[in-house]
């Protein structure tokens, strides 16, 4: 299956690039942003230009007049993001890294024995090194803070509990966020009882660290407490403002909100009327819709990002707003329907802005199924391949396992991956049913373990044993090992 092409995205890079329209570079940075949205740095910088794939204008109108919650893959393929044709991502994997790859590793003697087994089984070992997995988290590996039991078994097998004792590369690619990568990996390692390294982990806002090269003073919101401030500061943003900072400065900015004593102690109030904001970053789900809606709208309607002002032309001087992902629904521990997530918040912001101004809000959306996220995933995957197998390359056979057809499956299909849809999250189809709008191309499975077993069987053979035999003899390897039923 082919990967993204510009024709798939209905994007003409030349027609959308202000540099093509303004070869002499006469446009000012503000005019460049109005023409293409975001000026991408040259190749000598630390970011990479990635064509975007989401609609150029807000989604508010379609949701206000059309209640379809699952835009089809065809609709997605014929669209692009706001602010021109590109989203920046870091040129190399994560700036802040945690060396957690060694935690939970087998003993040195076990590694030596596994290496001998792999040397004898060269053909099967080569196939194992030519495949990899990308897992969504919520609804695939866990529900909230509780692991899906089959996920523990699947990850243990991929981490070497198999007949070759080989570690099969896998990354975690989630539209979740709100914490630092280090904090989230520590949490997941405990929940899943397997080591998760930041070197194999991508949250919705991880690629957004590239934006720190563009903006100095940013409003960053979402997630629990003030954790999102730490995330943004770790990414290199110099002046990070949290909505609670604004509330502590002027309680009237959000008429019905109140600060707890703990929030007041952690807030950093200043005279924000003298500050110019450069951008708004929604990194995770809002925990205070009323305050977050209000301060976002204040800045979008302000004159060039200055609070307490009102722009004569809210479009010409509007600062950019970024959302870390576009999912409307997410699986949780709740036993009923999936819960609304950041996409619902974004659509509400868009609807408010259009009601107040009469024009659509242009915005940038990262996360799955955006091409930028998958391109960044390539870099993380290659780095993880080098960590495990000593060669920084992409395997030929990559399997995306997800529960959300509108993000996991659309994105994986469009990027040429094998896609596996599971029934443990957003998708709740009956046995034998695939999603009609965004069908998984490899299959639909009851859980992640079934998906992994099917992929392993296809690549390594149905007789490949999913259990390491501690008494294995390299010469007679395989005898006595038992597969997981």
Secondary structure, DSSP 8 states (H G I E B T S, - for coil): -----HHHHT--HHHH-HHHH-TT--S-HHHHHHHHSS----TTSSEEEEE--S-SS-SHHHHHH---SS--HHHHHT---SSTTEEEEESSS-SS----TTTT---HHHHHHHHHHHHHTHHHHHHHTTEEEEE--BTTTEETTEE-HHHHHHHHHHTT-STT-----EEEE-S--SS-HHHHHHHHHHHHTS---GGGEE-TTGGGGGGGGT-SEEEEE-SSTTHHHHHHHHHT-SEEE-HHHHHHH-GGGSTT----HHHHHH-----GGG-B--EEEE-S--S-HHHHHHHHHHHHSSBTTBTT---SSTTTT--EEEES---SEE--S-SSS-EE-HHHHHHHHHHHHHHHHSS----EE-STT-HHHHHHHHHHHHHHHHHHHS-----SEEEEEES-IIIIIHHHHHTT-EEEEESSSS----TT---SSS--SSEEESSHHHHHHHHHHHHH-TT--SS--TT--GGGTTTT-----
